[in-house]
Amino acid sequence: MGGDHGPATVMGGADIALVRHPQIRFVIFGDEAALRPWLAKYPRVASACEVVHTEVAISMHDKPSQALRRGRKVSSMWCAIDAVKNGQAQAAVSAGNTGALMAMAKVILKMIPNVERPALAALWPTARGESVALDLGATVGADARQLVQFATMGEAFARVIFNLERPTVGLLNIGEEEVKGTEEVKAAAQMLRDTKLPMRFHGFVEGDDISKGTVDVVVTDGYTGNIALKTAEGMARLIIGFLREAMASSWTSKLGYLLASGAFKTLQSKLDPRASNGAVFLGLNGLVVKSHGGTDDVGFAAAIDVAVEVASADLVARIMADMERLKELAVLNGSEEIQIQESEAVLS
């Protein structure tokens, strides 16, 4: 029921996803009367789903605290996440209010041991293909210890998504030099270098390294990550808009477009943010995938693709095992000094 377009996006996306993953089944939570016309439109979805009626829907403008009070145990969002907790579903996918989704997920699913805060991780198109970027908005600020936790979870996510044995990890910074950046970022880098974790830590990466695909995993706090994400998406739409204007500016431009239409369609597909839609809340004791609220059915289907992939790979169990090996991480009482014991264990 969430997102800018409600059931139209969700049901259309589910129909597309069923073509790609005919084995999956859905439990759909929402107003049954509102869903009924869409079930008639998409009989494939109707035959592969169970509808659970809920009368309360969290709006896109509700504050997390309001959503928790109003939607606790009765809203479609709460019930969808609760279905993951009780084993009715392997993952929850929502295009609804991000803050409410995170707040409810933390209350219902709880955090994985040794993880302090969740991180929103998503795929980022690059010149080399794709990279994982996190955090993209779950945690506004992060200290050095939390950035190390993000790096560990992001690496586990990349191993699953990209099928890589040892993904490369970089910390987003204002320069590659060790003297640059905030104290928290510099401390996190030092920790990742000194712990001798079996992680291919690249070091610092800059903003242009994200699009280059310099590393497989880009780690930052949610404030910086969300701004970077929205800037990149806006720039992609701007470029597509400029190309359309240029191609329609004269008859010779229109002719040129017809002759190179295949190349332009390829470019448009690479710049299409819908293809990379679907961010995973890492650090929770269960899988929750956040779709863009403004996406369409194609984008929502991409979010379902992500849910299917991480659920099939048992991502939560992998992160649990990795974080268990990081439990030596501790902050000394009354000090910002961080100690990490060296570990020779191999991450699963």
Protein Blocks (a to p, Z undefined) as FASTA:
>chain_A
ZZjklmmlmmmmmmmmmmmmmmbccdddddfklmmmmmmmmmmlmmmcccdddfbdcdfk
bcfklmmmmmgokamklmmmmmmmnopambdcdfbdfklmmmmmmmmnopaehiabdcdd
dddddfklpacdddehlambacfklmmmmmmmmmmmmmmmnopabdcdddddfbfbfkgc
cfklmmmmmmmmmnopacdcfbjcdfklmmnomambdcddfklmmmmmmmmmmmmmmmmm
mmmmmmmmpmklmmmmmmmmmmmmmmmmmmmmklmgciddehiacddddddfkbcfklmm
mmmmmmmmmmmnommlmmmmmmmmmmmpccdehiabdcddddfbdcZZ
